[in-house]
Amino acid sequence: MARIAALVVALAWIVSAGRADAEHEVFYRYTVLGYVKDARGRPLAGRQLELVREKTGFSYVSETDTAGFYLIIARLGDESVGEPLTLRIERAGTRLVARFDPANHTDERGTRVDVEGATLVERSAWFASTLAAALDSLTR
């Protein structure tokens, strides 16, 4: 839980910060987030997820909190549009494609992938609202 909270706090700081080094700008990150639940819909805490950049083999790791929520921030620049990624949890995995408008340096880039039992389901349309809810929970 502390790990996810630290990641969310870091993302909140990045979102609210003024001009900073390029690595902190929206055009240098891609966020994958979602919830991990068992086959009956119960959240699974303490599950490790790994996001792998196929191009480089570099991976980013996260762990679910008590609600089953995870957040992974990968360093992907404008040139990474269309890049294949693999999200893994235990023995399950899915291939993703980094989809975003490289000319848009305002909106957060990313996708939502939920794990339901052994099935990974991408719900990219839910990304912005899920990220906003996660950031909003920090201000309560």
N, C-alpha and C positions, 0 to 999 in steps of 0.2 A: 504494500500500500504506500509506504513512504517513497518507494522508487517512482511509482506512477505520479504521486503528488509532486515530487521534485521535477519530473518531466513536464507536468502540466504547468507548474509555476514557471519553469524556464520558458515554455512556449508563451505563457501570458506576458512575461517580461519582454520577449522578442517582439510580440505583436504590439505592445504598448510603447516600445522604445522608439526614440527618434532615430535620426541617421546614425548608423553604427557601421562597423566593419562589414564588408560584403557578405561574410558567412552568416550574418544575422538577418539578412534581407530575405524577403519572401521568395525571391528568384533563386535562392540557393537551398531551398528545403522542400521536401515532399513528405507529408505526414500520412501514415497509415494508422487507423484507430478502429476500435470496435469492441465487441463484447464476446466473451467466451462462456458458453453454457453447455451443460451436459444434455443428453438426449431428451431429458424431461423439462428442460428450460431453466434449470437451476444454475446460478452463476458459479463459476469455478475460479477460486482465488489461487494465487501462487503458480500459475501456469506460465511457462516461458515460451515466448514467440520470437522468431527470427525472420528478419526481412533481408534477403540477399540480392545484391545488384549482380545480375547475370554478367554484365560487361566487365566488372572488376573482381567479382568474387567477394567483395567486402560485404560484411553483414552488420546489421543493427539489431540489438536484442532488447526486449522489454518483458515485463512480467505483469500479470493481471492483479488488480487489487481485489478487495472483498466483494465488489459488485461484478467482478469478471471483466472490468474495463482495462484496456491496454492502449498505449499510445507510443508509436515509434516515429521518430523524426530522422529522416535520411537526408544526406547532403546530395541534392541533385540540382544542377543548374539548368538554365534555359536550353542548353544543348542536349539535355537528357530526355526531352520530350520523346515519347514512344519507346523508351528504354524498357526492356523486360525485367521484371522483378519476381522473386519467388517468396511467398510468405509461408512459413512452416510453423507447425505446432505439433509436438510429439511426432507421430508417424504420418500425420496428414499435412497436405500442402496444396497451394494453388499458385498458378502463374498470374501475375498482374502486369499491366502495361501502364507506365507513367503517362497519364493523359492530363494535359493542361495547355493553356494558351501561353506560349513563351513570351508574347508581347505584353501580357497582363502581369504587372509587378505590384499589384495591389491586393488581389484576393489570395487567400491561402490555397495552397495546392495540396491535393491528397485524395484519399478515398477511405471508405469505411468497409471493413471486412469483418463479418461476424462468424464465429465458430459455433455451430450447433451440432453437438455430438462430434462426429467425425467429418462433418461437412462444413466447408468454408464457403460463405456466401458474400459476394461483393455487392455492396449497396452504395455506389458512388453518389447517388442523388441525396443520400442522408449524411454525407460528410460534413457539410457546412453547419447544419443544425446540431449535429453531435458534437462538433468542435466548440460551437458557441455554448452549448449546455455544459460542457466540461469546464470551459473558462468561467462561465457564470457561477458554477458551484464553488469556485475559488473565492468569489467575492461575498458569499453568504456567511 
